Amino acid sequence: MTATAVAVLVAGVLIAAAIAAWPRTRRTVTTSAERAVHSTLHTASLAANALRRGLTEESASEAAPHLRTLTAADGLGIADPEGQLLAWDGGHADLADRFTEAARRAVDGERRVLDAGPENGAYPRRILIAQPLLIDSTGPVGVLGVVTTVQPEPGMLGALAEVARYVCGQLELAELDASRARLDRAEVRALRAQISPHFIYNALNTIASFVRTDPARARELILDFADFTRYSFRAAGEFTVLSDELSNIDRYLALERARFGDALQVRLRIAPEVLGVVLPFLALQPLVENAVRHGLAPRPGGGTVSIVALDEGTDCVISVEDDGVGMDPELLRSGALDAVESGSRTAGSEAAHVGLANVDDRLRAAFGNDYGLVVETAPGAGTKVSMRVPKFRAGIRA
């Protein structure tokens, strides 16, 4: 590792913060310092793309060339927390066994290990440096090793430590992503568990009532029920497309209309261009179930559920509205939805809105705090629940 390379890396770390202050109209990199910063940040971003998937053989192999560029090492290795080699890039691959031994010592001691090793005629001076990847909350998560043919100086060792810290930061973000995915899966399971047993019981009773009087209709309803449950309990992914969510809602409403008859009216207004919009799985169905079960069912004579999905520039706005009994807005402002969802019953509202807080949390986790639910309601005035979903968001797909 040369002194120039160390200077480039340090310059990248120190000057990166200044990039945000550059004039927006400036589109070209002109000075050598600016070119160095641009090159360093670009290389770091390439390494981050791999590291954000966690530390595996595949991600290590993809990140290793970029990390070797950042450290200006003659050879670079990445090991797992047990010291097992995941990837090697550059020359001196014959030192891989020495690296795994040094990596184990670095993990055990949670400190940097320098191994000069025996000299030989071809390489009279080859120094292996094993830098543990330490995360405060979890301890060692791996080891970064570099080979240099010059005496390592404090600047070089400091630069290596900074690169290791950068790697650890990306691995922490990868774990946060994985944790969020696990939480999303748990929340989807919670939503599935909240699918009303009353709906299932009533749907089966409704189907049974048609078996003798209208066998063809009973067969259609059985297929709708089977498709509804198959979709609701599918194993694939935390996201879906709006068209699939609407198809499942149509099955749900077909079963409810068979039970309520003319007391349940449905209005749809869907812009064709938003049918492919990606949203969290089972984000819309709980809203419709709430409208029917808690908005219209308690109202004498039933009412109407309106489902609207509109194209609004970069976003899609979806709303579910009913003209049913409504609820006290204070329940929303006081955070009572969690209590409502756990099964409590509130006079006048029939306790209502199963899954709303769950859906709101998942929308915000996926798209940011600008994309939660908006609820408009009042006793006797019905309820309207709206969500705004970006038509495209990098990294989110069905």
C-alpha positions as CSV (number, residue, x, y, z in Angstrom):
1,M,0.0,0.0,0.0
2,T,1.6,3.3,-1.1
3,A,1.5,6.6,0.7
4,T,-0.3,8.1,-2.2
5,A,-3.1,5.5,-2.0
6,V,-3.5,6.2,1.7
7,A,-3.7,9.9,1.0
8,V,-6.4,9.2,-1.6
9,L,-8.5,7.2,0.9
10,V,-8.1,9.7,3.7
11,A,-9.0,12.5,1.2
12,G,-12.1,10.6,0.3
13,V,-13.2,10.3,4.0
14,L,-12.4,13.9,4.8
15,I,-13.9,15.6,1.7
16,A,-17.0,13.4,1.3
17,A,-19.0,15.6,3.6
18,A,-18.2,18.6,1.4
19,I,-19.8,17.1,-1.7
20,A,-23.3,18.0,-0.5
21,A,-22.2,21.6,-0.5
22,W,-21.1,21.7,-4.1
23,P,-23.3,23.8,-6.4
24,R,-26.0,21.7,-8.0
25,T,-25.1,23.2,-11.4
26,R,-21.7,21.8,-11.3
27,R,-21.7,18.6,-13.3
28,T,-18.1,17.8,-14.0
29,V,-15.2,16.7,-11.8
30,T,-12.3,19.0,-12.5
31,T,-9.6,19.0,-9.9
32,S,-7.4,16.0,-8.9
33,A,-8.9,16.2,-5.4
34,E,-12.4,16.1,-6.7
35,R,-11.6,13.2,-9.0
36,A,-10.1,11.3,-6.1
37,V,-13.2,11.9,-3.9
38,H,-15.5,10.9,-6.8
39,S,-13.5,7.7,-7.5
40,T,-13.4,6.8,-3.8
41,L,-17.1,7.3,-3.2
42,H,-18.0,5.4,-6.4
43,T,-15.8,2.4,-5.3
44,A,-17.3,2.5,-1.8
45,S,-20.8,2.4,-3.2
46,L,-20.0,-0.6,-5.4
47,A,-18.8,-2.4,-2.3
48,A,-21.9,-1.4,-0.4
49,N,-24.2,-2.9,-3.0
50,A,-22.8,-6.3,-2.2
51,L,-22.3,-5.9,1.6
52,R,-25.9,-4.8,2.1
53,R,-26.9,-8.4,1.4
54,G,-24.9,-9.6,4.4
55,L,-21.6,-11.4,4.6
56,T,-21.7,-14.5,2.4
57,E,-19.3,-16.1,-0.1
58,E,-21.2,-14.4,-2.9
59,S,-21.3,-11.0,-1.4
60,A,-17.7,-11.2,-0.2
61,S,-16.5,-12.2,-3.7
62,E,-18.4,-9.2,-5.2
63,A,-17.1,-6.7,-2.6
64,A,-13.5,-7.8,-2.4
65,P,-12.2,-6.1,-5.6
66,H,-13.7,-2.8,-4.5
67,L,-12.4,-3.1,-1.0
68,R,-8.9,-3.9,-2.4
69,T,-9.1,-0.7,-4.4
70,L,-10.1,1.3,-1.4
71,T,-7.2,-0.1,0.7
72,A,-4.7,-0.2,-2.3
73,A,-3.6,-3.6,-1.0
74,D,-1.6,-6.1,-3.1
75,G,-4.0,-8.8,-2.0
76,L,-7.2,-8.8,0.1
77,G,-9.1,-11.5,1.9
78,I,-12.4,-11.6,3.7
79,A,-13.2,-14.2,6.4
80,D,-16.3,-15.1,8.4
81,P,-16.5,-14.9,12.2
82,E,-15.0,-18.4,12.4
83,G,-12.0,-17.3,10.4
84,Q,-13.1,-19.3,7.3
85,L,-12.0,-17.7,4.0
86,L,-15.0,-16.3,2.1
87,A,-13.1,-14.5,-0.7
88,W,-9.7,-13.5,-1.9
89,D,-8.8,-10.9,-4.5
90,G,-5.5,-9.9,-6.1
91,G,-2.1,-11.5,-5.7
92,H,-0.5,-13.5,-3.0
93,A,-3.3,-16.0,-2.8
94,D,-0.7,-18.5,-1.4
95,L,-1.1,-16.6,1.9
96,A,-4.7,-17.6,2.3
97,D,-3.9,-20.3,4.9
98,R,-1.9,-17.8,6.9
99,F,-4.8,-15.3,6.6
100,T,-7.3,-17.8,8.1
101,E,-5.0,-18.4,11.0
102,A,-4.5,-14.7,11.6
103,A,-8.2,-14.2,11.2
104,R,-9.0,-16.6,14.0
105,R,-6.5,-14.8,16.3
106,A,-8.1,-11.4,15.3
107,V,-11.6,-12.7,16.1
108,D,-10.5,-14.3,19.4
109,G,-8.6,-11.2,20.6
110,E,-11.0,-8.7,18.9
111,R,-7.9,-6.8,17.8
112,R,-5.7,-6.3,14.7
113,V,-3.1,-9.0,13.9
114,L,0.1,-8.4,11.9
115,D,1.8,-11.4,10.5
116,A,5.2,-10.8,8.8
117,G,5.7,-14.5,8.2
118,P,8.9,-16.1,6.8
119,E,10.8,-14.4,4.1
120,N,11.5,-16.0,0.8
121,G,13.5,-15.2,-2.3
122,A,10.5,-14.1,-4.4
123,Y,8.9,-11.9,-1.7
124,P,11.5,-10.9,0.9
125,R,8.8,-8.8,2.7
126,R,5.2,-9.8,2.7
127,I,3.1,-8.6,5.7
128,L,-0.4,-9.8,6.3
129,I,-2.7,-7.6,8.3
130,A,-5.9,-9.1,9.7
131,Q,-8.4,-6.4,10.8
132,P,-11.5,-7.8,12.7
133,L,-14.9,-6.4,11.7
134,L,-16.4,-5.5,15.0
135,I,-19.9,-4.4,15.7
136,D,-20.7,-3.1,19.2
137,S,-24.0,-5.0,19.5
138,T,-22.8,-8.3,18.1
139,G,-19.0,-8.5,18.4
140,P,-16.9,-9.8,15.5
141,V,-18.8,-10.5,12.3
142,G,-15.8,-11.2,10.1
143,V,-12.2,-10.3,9.3
144,L,-10.7,-8.1,6.6
145,G,-7.2,-9.0,5.6
146,V,-4.7,-7.2,3.4
147,V,-1.2,-8.1,2.1
148,T,1.4,-5.4,1.7
149,T,5.1,-5.6,0.6
150,V,6.0,-2.4,2.5
151,Q,6.3,-1.7,6.2
152,P,2.8,-0.6,7.4
153,E,2.8,2.9,8.8
154,P,0.2,4.4,11.1
155,G,-1.6,6.1,8.2
156,M,-2.0,2.8,6.4
157,L,-3.3,1.1,9.5
158,G,-5.7,3.9,10.2
159,A,-7.0,3.8,6.6
160,L,-7.5,0.0,6.9
161,A,-9.4,0.6,10.2
162,E,-11.6,3.2,8.5
163,V,-12.4,0.8,5.6
164,A,-13.2,-1.9,8.2
165,R,-15.6,0.5,10.0
166,Y,-17.3,1.2,6.7
167,V,-17.7,-2.5,6.0
168,C,-19.2,-2.9,9.5
169,G,-21.6,-0.1,8.9
170,Q,-22.9,-1.7,5.7
171,L,-23.3,-5.1,7.4
172,E,-25.2,-3.4,10.2
173,L,-27.6,-1.9,7.6
174,A,-27.9,-5.4,6.0
175,E,-28.9,-6.8,9.4
176,L,-31.4,-4.0,9.8
177,D,-32.9,-4.8,6.4
178,A,-33.1,-8.5,7.4
179,S,-34.7,-7.6,10.7
180,R,-37.3,-5.4,9.0
181,A,-38.0,-8.3,6.6
182,R,-38.5,-10.6,9.5
183,L,-40.8,-8.1,11.2
184,D,-42.8,-7.7,7.9
185,R,-43.2,-11.5,7.8
186,A,-44.3,-11.5,11.4
187,E,-46.8,-8.7,10.8
188,V,-48.2,-10.5,7.7
189,R,-48.7,-13.6,9.8
190,A,-50.5,-11.4,12.4
191,L,-52.8,-10.1,9.7
192,R,-53.5,-13.6,8.5
193,A,-54.4,-14.6,12.1
194,Q,-56.8,-11.6,12.2
195,I,-58.8,-12.7,9.2
196,S,-62.1,-12.9,10.9
197,P,-63.2,-16.4,12.1
198,H,-66.7,-14.9,11.8
199,F,-66.2,-14.3,8.1
200,I,-65.0,-17.9,7.5
201,Y,-67.9,-19.3,9.6
202,N,-70.5,-17.0,7.8
203,A,-69.0,-17.7,4.4
204,L,-69.2,-21.5,4.9
205,N,-72.8,-21.2,6.2
206,T,-73.7,-19.1,3.2
207,I,-72.3,-21.6,0.8
208,A,-74.1,-24.4,2.6
209,S,-77.4,-22.5,2.2
210,F,-77.0,-22.5,-1.6
211,V,-76.1,-26.2,-1.9
212,R,-79.8,-27.2,-2.3
213,T,-81.3,-24.1,-3.6
214,D,-78.7,-23.1,-6.2
215,P,-75.9,-25.7,-6.6
216,A,-74.2,-23.8,-9.4
217,R,-73.9,-20.7,-7.2
218,A,-72.6,-22.8,-4.3
219,R,-69.8,-24.2,-6.6
220,E,-68.8,-20.7,-7.6
221,L,-68.7,-19.5,-4.0
222,I,-66.6,-22.5,-3.0
223,L,-64.1,-21.6,-5.7
224,D,-64.1,-18.0,-4.5
225,F,-63.5,-19.1,-0.9
226,A,-60.7,-21.5,-1.9
227,D,-59.0,-18.8,-4.0
228,F,-59.4,-16.2,-1.2
229,T,-57.8,-18.4,1.4
230,R,-55.0,-19.6,-1.0
231,Y,-54.0,-15.9,-1.7
232,S,-54.4,-14.8,1.9
233,F,-52.1,-17.6,3.2
234,R,-49.6,-17.7,0.3
235,A,-46.0,-18.1,1.2
236,A,-44.4,-15.7,-1.3
237,G,-43.1,-12.3,-0.5
238,E,-44.1,-9.3,1.7
239,F,-45.3,-7.3,-1.4
240,T,-47.9,-7.7,-4.1
241,V,-49.3,-5.7,-7.0
242,L,-52.6,-3.8,-6.7
243,S,-54.3,-5.9,-9.4
244,D,-53.7,-9.1,-7.3
245,E,-54.9,-7.4,-4.1
246,L,-58.1,-6.2,-5.9
247,S,-58.7,-9.7,-7.3
248,N,-58.7,-11.1,-3.8
249,I,-60.9,-8.4,-2.5
250,D,-63.4,-9.2,-5.3
251,R,-63.5,-12.8,-4.0
252,Y,-64.1,-11.6,-0.5
253,L,-66.9,-9.3,-1.6
254,A,-68.5,-12.0,-3.7
255,L,-68.8,-14.1,-0.5
256,E,-70.1,-11.2,1.5
257,R,-72.6,-10.2,-1.1
258,A,-73.9,-13.7,-1.2
259,R,-74.6,-13.3,2.5
260,F,-75.9,-9.7,2.6
261,G,-77.6,-9.6,-0.7
262,D,-78.7,-6.1,-1.8
263,A,-77.7,-4.7,1.6
264,L,-74.1,-4.6,0.4
265,Q,-73.3,-2.4,-2.6
266,V,-69.9,-2.0,-4.1
267,R,-68.5,0.8,-6.2
268,L,-65.1,0.6,-7.9
269,R,-63.1,3.3,-9.6
270,I,-59.7,2.1,-10.6
271,A,-57.3,3.9,-12.9
272,P,-55.8,1.2,-15.2
273,E,-52.3,2.7,-15.1
274,V,-52.0,1.9,-11.4
275,L,-52.9,-1.8,-11.5
276,G,-49.2,-2.7,-11.5
277,V,-48.3,-0.5,-8.4
278,V,-46.5,-2.5,-5.7
279,L,-47.9,-2.3,-2.1
280,P,-47.5,-4.4,1.1
281,F,-49.2,-7.8,0.9
282,L,-52.7,-7.7,2.6
283,A,-52.5,-3.9,2.9
284,L,-55.9,-3.3,1.3
285,Q,-58.0,-6.3,2.2
286,P,-58.2,-5.4,6.0
287,L,-59.5,-2.0,5.0
288,V,-62.4,-3.5,3.0
289,E,-63.1,-6.1,5.7
290,N,-63.4,-3.3,8.3
291,A,-65.7,-1.3,6.0
292,V,-68.1,-4.3,5.7
293,R,-67.8,-5.8,9.1
294,H,-67.6,-2.7,11.3
295,G,-69.1,0.0,9.1
296,L,-72.0,-1.6,7.2
297,A,-73.0,-4.8,9.1
298,P,-74.2,-2.9,12.2
299,R,-76.2,-0.4,10.0
300,P,-79.8,-1.3,9.4
301,G,-80.2,-1.7,5.7
302,G,-76.5,-2.1,5.0
303,G,-74.8,0.4,2.6
304,T,-72.1,0.9,0.1
305,V,-68.4,0.3,0.0
306,S,-66.4,2.4,-2.5
307,I,-62.9,1.4,-3.6
308,V,-60.9,4.1,-5.5
309,A,-57.4,4.0,-6.9
310,L,-56.2,7.1,-8.7
311,D,-53.0,8.1,-10.5
312,E,-51.5,11.2,-8.9
313,G,-48.2,11.8,-10.6
314,T,-45.5,9.8,-8.9
315,D,-47.9,8.3,-6.4
316,C,-51.0,6.1,-6.4
317,V,-53.8,7.1,-4.0
318,I,-56.1,4.3,-2.8
319,S,-59.1,4.8,-0.6
320,V,-61.8,2.6,0.9
321,E,-64.9,4.4,2.0
322,D,-68.2,3.2,3.5
323,D,-71.4,5.0,4.4
324,G,-71.9,3.0,7.6
325,V,-72.0,3.8,11.3
326,G,-68.6,5.4,11.5
327,M,-66.6,5.8,14.8
328,D,-65.5,8.4,17.3
329,P,-62.3,10.1,15.9
330,E,-61.0,10.3,19.5
331,L,-60.4,6.6,19.3
332,L,-57.9,7.3,16.5
333,R,-56.3,10.4,18.1
334,S,-55.9,8.6,21.4
335,G,-54.1,5.7,19.8
336,A,-57.0,3.3,20.7
337,L,-56.6,1.4,17.5
338,D,-54.2,-1.0,19.2
339,A,-56.7,-1.8,21.9
340,V,-59.4,-2.1,19.2
341,E,-57.3,-4.5,17.2
342,S,-56.7,-6.7,20.3
343,G,-60.4,-7.5,20.4
344,S,-61.8,-4.9,22.8
345,R,-65.3,-3.5,22.1
346,T,-66.3,0.1,22.2
347,A,-69.9,1.3,22.4
348,G,-71.2,2.7,19.1
349,S,-68.2,1.7,17.0
350,E,-68.3,-2.1,17.5
351,A,-64.6,-1.8,18.1
352,A,-63.4,-1.9,14.9
353,H,-60.7,-1.4,12.5
354,V,-58.8,-4.7,12.7
355,G,-55.3,-4.4,11.2
356,L,-55.2,-0.6,10.6
357,A,-52.2,0.1,12.8
358,N,-50.5,-2.9,11.3
359,V,-51.0,-1.7,7.8
360,D,-50.0,1.9,8.7
361,D,-46.7,0.6,10.2
362,R,-45.9,-1.5,7.2
363,L,-46.6,1.3,4.8
364,R,-44.3,3.6,6.7
365,A,-41.6,1.0,7.0
366,A,-41.6,0.3,3.3
367,F,-42.0,3.8,1.9
368,G,-41.4,6.4,4.7
369,N,-43.5,8.4,7.0
370,D,-45.2,10.3,4.2
371,Y,-47.0,7.1,3.2
372,G,-49.1,6.1,6.2
373,L,-52.9,5.7,6.5
374,V,-55.3,8.7,6.7
375,V,-58.6,8.0,8.4
376,E,-61.7,10.2,8.2
377,T,-64.7,9.3,10.3
378,A,-67.4,10.4,12.7
379,P,-70.2,8.6,14.4
380,G,-73.0,8.1,11.9
381,A,-71.0,9.6,9.0
382,G,-69.2,6.5,7.7
383,T,-65.4,6.0,7.4
384,K,-62.9,6.7,4.7
385,V,-59.4,5.2,4.9
386,S,-56.8,6.4,2.4
387,M,-53.2,5.4,1.6
388,R,-50.7,6.9,-0.7
389,V,-48.2,4.5,-2.4
390,P,-45.3,5.5,-4.7
391,K,-45.7,4.1,-8.2
392,F,-42.0,3.1,-8.0
393,R,-39.6,2.6,-5.2
394,A,-36.1,1.2,-5.7
395,G,-35.6,-2.2,-4.0
396,I,-39.3,-2.9,-3.6
397,R,-40.9,-5.4,-5.9
398,A,-43.7,-8.0,-5.8
